[in-house]
Amino acid sequence: MPTFVYMTRCDGCGECVDICPSDIMHIDKTNRRAYNIEPNMCWECYSCVKACPTHAIDVRGYADFAPMGASVRVRREPEKGTISWKVKFRDGREKDFVSPIRTTKWGSIEEPTDYPAPSDEEFEKQELWHEPKALNIDALPSLAGKIKA
């Protein structure tokens, strides 16, 4: 669901421009409002939606998710630590989804530089060099020995 900007709500702060990983959020030089220059290139990460302090950025629902005139609203509520999604269908029904902004305590995730450098043997393995420790498991599941030829 690509993003779009409500021009009447946007104050041109540029938070969306700074956080957009695909560099498609820009500030219009004439009216100092944000806009998505290439909606079909949107990664749909919704970083801009989450970062916008004025709730000026919304998403266009795909036909299979929000069919024929339904609307999708996203609201970032940092004081509650949540992202809320409201889907309103044409018949008036509404569905609310609430997700935490973070699932881990701020600052609790180790930086990549905090991990030891991988050894030569670790480069030969299938899992990432910090797995399974980062997943809090002893070993990754394996199909070895379970597949019959």
Buried (B, 14 or more C-beta within 10 A) or exposed (E): BBBBBBEEEBEBBBBBBEBBEBEBBBBBEEEEBBBBEEBEEBEEEBBBBBBBEBBBBBBBBEEEEBEEEBBBBBBBEEEEEBBBBBBBBEEEEEEEEEEEEEEEEEEEEEEEEEEEEEEEEBEEEEEEBBBEEEEEEEEEEEEEEEEEE
